[in-house]
């Protein structure tokens, strides 16, 4: 009883803090200095129609590299931890096959979901979304495949190769920017082209496609590891 | 923000809080997972209302899509472990 009351009190206190924050909030009538810089200069400097992508991939590209690295590390550690459980079970037990509804639905939906994911990360510099979102969508397509056919063995080697190659090319493109343009991950060593076209914004479509492949492969690796491991 | 927009935002917030309560207090695990996904889904709609479609996509793809899937996946494995755990250990 005391526990419940204290939890309720804590919730109310947190709610009160947020309420005061909300009460004191007023939307700025105009963009602040940093935001205005990005809003004014992105189209001319970077050539990307989506300002968020320009910031994520170019202005703050190094942070994105860090994020991808963190994701890679967590996927690798998860694989390492789960691999010990996998060694013990050599004789795989029979798994219950998925239902008719799931298998048929997956056959229709999985290609569409993957196509949507690819579309999202290829068009990252034009429309909302990009590598992370597209990669996550691709991985949910992979998860659907895993759910529909739990017996099938997933190609770990392929996933690992896609992930590693995407990572290597990502860093290589960053270094090309350092050599041929203004700095690490500078996108302007390729022509920026016409604003709003698919092949524009220099190397951003390339970089974001690589990020999309890498994130998708990382999430898929995590899911495939989980699926291949019997309960520890 | 217009009057209609404000009303919609408040409604979405209430829906989010209700879904979160169901996720915590509900007895059934699948329903709890679904309502946790619903919290993310409503949050992504809210992000869209607040004019940040990129964040909305991330929330929808990871928060309500992948996480919900993953929870169901793990729930299935845990249940299976419960069922044949007795004969095994």
Interface residues (C-beta under 8 A of the other chain):
Chain A: X50 X52 X53 X96 X120 X128 X129 X130 X132 X133 X136 X137 X139 X140 X143 X144 X146 X147 X219 X223 X226 X227 X231
Chain B: X53 X54 X56 X57 X58 X61 X62 X65 X66 X69 X70 X73 X74 X77 X78 X80 X81 X85
